[in-house]
Amino acid sequence: MTVIELVKVSKSYPTDKTPAAFDISLKVEKGEILALLGPSGSGKTTLLRLIAGFEAPDEGSILLNGNIVSEQGVALPPEKRGVGMVFQDYALFPHLRVSENVAFGLKKMPSRERNEKAGNILALVGLSDYKNRYPHELSGGQQQRVALARALAPGPAVILLDEPFSSLDPDMCVRMREDVTDILRKTGSTAILVTHDHEEAFSMADRVALLNHGRLEQHDTPEGVYHTPLTPFVADFVGKADFIPGVVQGGKLITEIGCLENKTLFHEDAEVMLMIRPDDIDLRPNPEGHARILDRQFRGSENHYRVQLPSGQIIHSSQHSVAYYPNELHVDLQLQITHIVAFDKSIMDQYYNEIRE
C-alpha cells in the first residue's frame, strides 16, 4: 500500500538560481523507511516541507494514502495531514513535562485515555521513569526520544525526521540510529528521514532517494545505490569511489588494473571510466609488483590504504584491521569486483567540470 506519492513535484524560490525540487516522482510504501539523502542545498529539506504541508509545490501533486493533499488549488494544512514531525532541534516545549509534551497532540482525547496513551508511548521509547522531568533535565538522546514519542502518539500516517541526529556526538548518534530504527519497526511506522550522511541512510532506510541540485538522481535500495550507482555523482557521494580510465576492445573492458567484462555494453573502442570501491581491491605483497603503497589510515575495523599505480593514479583499498603493510611496499592488485560499473568518459568529464564550478 502506497502511503506517500509525489508526482512530478517542482518547487522554486526567487532567490535561487536552480529549483529546490524539480520534476520529482517517488512513492513510499506502508511501513517503509525512506531516506532523502544529499548534500546541503540538494532539496531534501524542501521536499520534506512539501510533504508536511509547510510549503506548497509550484507544479505536481502530493498524495497521502491515495488522497491529494497538495497540488495547484489544493493545499491541505499540516495539522490535517496526519503527519508526525521530528525536528532537527526537537522543538520540545520547555515549560511542559515529558508526559505533557508527548500528550500535547492528544487534546481531543478524554484525559484518562490521553494519559494512558502517552504512558504507553513513553514505555515504548524507554522513558517511563522520566515522565515528570522537564526537557532541560534530559540528555540529547533522551530529548530525541521524547520528540519521537510526541510524533508517534497521535498515530500519524507518516513520521518525518529532519536530520534528527545532527546535534549528537558520534557514539550517541550510532546508538540513537539503532534505537529510532527499532522503535519505527516495532510500531510499523512509515517514515521519511532527511540526512546528508550516507552511512546513516544505509543503516536505517529500506530505500534511498538521492538528490542533487533539486533533482532525483536515484531511488533504490541502499545496496543498489552503493553497488550500482546510475550517475557519477551517486557513485562519488555514497562512499569512496576511484575512477580508472579504460577502453573497450574485443568486447572487453581494458584498464590499467585488469581486463573486465563489458557488462554495460559500450561500443568497441569506447573510452570509459571504471568505478572502483576500496573493497573491490585486495592487496598481495610482491617485490616485483607494479603498484606501490603510499600510506595507511587505521580505522579500527579496517586499514585504509592509498596505492599508486604505474601511471601515477592513486586508488584506495580497504583491508582487514590486522592486514598491516608498510609504506613503499610493492603489491599486486587482486580484483574482487562483484558489480562492474563504468561511465562514458564524456559523462565523467562533464561531472568533473561541474565539481570545479
N, C-alpha and C positions, 0 to 999 in steps of 0.2 A: 504493500500500500504506500503510495506516494504522499508524504506529509507536506513537503515544500517543493514547489516547482517554479523556476524562473524561465520565462520565455522571452528571449531577445531583449533583455533588460539593458538600458543605457542610462547614464547619468553624467551630466557635465556641470562644472561650476565656472562662473565668468572669469575667475582669476587664474584658472588652469589652462595650460596650452593644449593638453590632451584630456580626453574624457576620463573621469574617475572610474567609470564602468562602461564597457562598450559591447553591445550585442551578446550578452551573456545568457546562456541557456544551460540549466542543470536541474537535476532532481535529487531530493533527499528522501530516502525510504524510511518507513517507520522503524524505530529502534536503531537507526544508523547514526554514527558519529562522523560528521564531515568536517575536515579541516580546511579552512580557507588560508592558504599559505602563499607568502610572497614577501618581497622586500618592502620597506617603507615607501608609501606613495603608490603601491600597486593596485589599490582599490578594494582591499579586503574589508576594511572597516566600513567603507561606504556601502559595500554590499550587505554587510550585517545590519547597518542602519536602515537600509531599504527594506530588508526583510522584517525588521522590528516595527517599521512604520514611522521612524523618526525622520525619514526623508521619503520623497516621492520620486519615482523614476520619470525621466523625460519621455522614454519610449519603453514599450514592452509591458509584460504582465507578471504579477507575482500571485501565486495561488497557494492557499493553505488548506490542506485537507480537501482539495478539489474546488474550493471556493475562491473567487478572485478577491483579493484584499487590496491590490494596487494595480491600477492602470490609468490611462488618461480618463479623467472624470470620476474615478473611483479611488478613494483613499480611506480605508478603514483605520481609525485611530489605534495607536499601540495597545491601549488598555482593553480593546475589544478583539484583539487578535489571538488571545490565548497563548502569548509568548512570554517565557521567563527570561530575564536578562541578568547576567553576572558581569558587572562592570570591572574595568581594569583596577580601579581603586576601591572596589567592593561596594561603595556607596551605602554603608550601613548607617542607620540613624543613631548618632552618638548618645542621645538622651533616652533611648529605649534599651531595655534589657534584651538579652539574646532571644528569649522566648517571644518577646513582643516584636522584635524585628522579624522573626520567622512568621508570626501570625499576622503581620501587617496586611498582607494581601488576602486575608480570610475574613474581612469585616462583615461580609454578608451572612456568615455562618452564626448560629447561636453560640454564645460564649463558651458553653461546656464543650461543644463539638469543635470549636476553633482551638481551644487549649489542648484538647486531645490530639487533634491533627498536628499541631505544632510540636507536641511532645513526641509523637511517632516519628516525625521527620528529623528531629534533633537526635533521637536514638539511632536513626539510620546513618547519620553522619558522625556519630560517636561523640556528641556534645551534650548529652542529657545532664551531666554533672555541672554544666556551665550555663544553664538556662537563666540563672538570676544575675549573671555578670553583665557588665556593660562592654561595648566593643573595645574600648581602650584598655581593658583588663585582659584582653586575649592576644595571643601571638598572631603573626601574619597568617600562618596556616589555619589557625582556628577561625580567624575572621573570614577567610575564604570559604571555609565550610559553612559558616553561618550564611554567607551570601548565597551559596549554592542551595542551602536548605530553604531560604526565603524564596528563591526562584522556583524550587520544586513544589513547595507547599500547595499552591493553587491547582496543581495537576495540569500544567501547560502542555500544549501540543508539541512545543519545541523549546529547548533551552539554548540560549545564545550566550556564548562566552567570549568576551573581548579581551584577548591577551591576559587571562586571569593570573598567570604565574610570573609576570614580568617583574614584580616587586619583591619576589622571594629570592633567597640565596640559593645557589646551585643545588646543594644537598636537599634542602626543603622542597625545591622545585620538583625534583625527581620523585620524592615521596608523595607530593600532592598530585602529580600527574597520575600516579598509580591509584591513589585514594579516590580522586574525582572520577576516573575512568570506572573504577569498581562500583561507585555509587550510581553512575549513569547506567551501567549494565544491570545492576540489581533492580533498578526502577524501570528498566525498559525504555528509558528516555531517548527521544530523538534530539540530537544536539548538533550545533554548529560552533566550531572553535576557530577563532581568529588567532593566527600566530605567524611569526617570521622565522621560527625555529623548526627546521625540517625534522630534527630528532623528536621534538615534541609532537609534531603532526604524525610521524610514523608510529610512535609508541601508543598514541591514543585513538587514531582515526581508522575507520573502516575504508574510507575513501578520502582522497586529497584533491582539492581544486586549486591548482597553482596559477596565480595571477601575476601579470607583468604589464605595467602601464595601462591598467584598466581592462586588459584582455585576458580571457581564459586560455591559457596555453595547453593545459592538460587536466583532465578529470579522470582519475584512475585510482586503483588500489595503491597503497604505499609501495608494494613490491613492483607494480607496473611503472610507477613514476621513477623509481630508482634504477631499475634494470633496463627498462625500455622507454627512455625519455623520447618525446616526439620532437623536441627542439633543442638546440644548443643551450638556450637559457635554462631549460628544465634540467638538462644534464649537469650543468655547472652549479645550479642553485641547491640541489638536494644532496650534495656530497661532493667530495673532491673528485674532479674529473680531469684527466690529461687527454689531449687530442694529438694523435700521431698521424702525420701525413701518409697517404698510401695511394696506390693506383690499381685499377682493375686490369688484370692481364690473364688471358686464358681462363676466364671465368672465376679467377681467384682474386682475393684482396691482398695485395703485396705491400708489406710495410717493413720498416726497419726492425721491428721486433718479431716478425714472423709472417707466415702465409696463412690466411684465413678464408673461410667460406664467404662468398659474396651473397649473403643472405638478403641484403636489401635490393639485390638485383640491379646494381648500377650497370650502365653500358660499358663495353670494352673501352679501355684507356681513360675511363673517368677518373678524375682526381678527387680524392675523398679525404676525410679526416675521421680516423677511428677513435671512438671514445674508450678510454681505459680507466677503470676504477682501481684504487690501491689494492683491493682484494682480488683483482684479476691477475696480479703478478706475484709469482713466488721467486725467491732468490736462491741460487745454488752457487756457493763459493767455488771459484775456478781461477787459478793463476793466469790462465790463458783467456779468460772471459773478456768480452769486449765492453761490457757495462761496468761502471765503477761507482761505488757507494760514496756519496758526498758527506752525508751526516745522518744522524738518527735523533728522533724525538721519542722519549719514553712516555707512553700514555696509560700506564697501569696495566691494562689487559692486553696491550699490544705495543709493538715497536713500529714507528712510522719512519720509513727510510726515504731519503731523496737519492735518486740514482741517475747518473748521467750516461746517456747513450753515446756511441761513437760520433754521431752527428753533432753532439753538443746539447741536444734536447734533454731536458730533465723530466723524469717521471717519478711517481711515488709508489711505494709498496708497503702494505701492511703485513707484518709478521707477528707471530706469537710473542708474548712478553719475554719468553726465555730464549728467543732466537736473536742472540746478540752478535752483530757483525761490526768490525771496526771500520772507521773511515778509510777511504782509499782502497778497500778490498775490491778485487775484481770478481765479478759474478757473471753467471749465465742467468738468463731470464726464462722462467718456465711459465707459459701462459695457462691460466685456468679460467678462461673466459666462457661463461655459460650463456651470455646474451651478447651477440655481436651487434653493436650499434655504430653506424657510420653516417656521416652527413656529407653532402656535396660540399666541396671546398668553397664554392662561391657563397653558400649559405653561412659557412663558418666565417669567411671574410667579412660578410655583412654584419654578423654578430659582433666580431671584434671591433668593427668600426663604430657600432652603437655603444659599446662599452667605453671607447675612447671619448666619445661625445659626452 
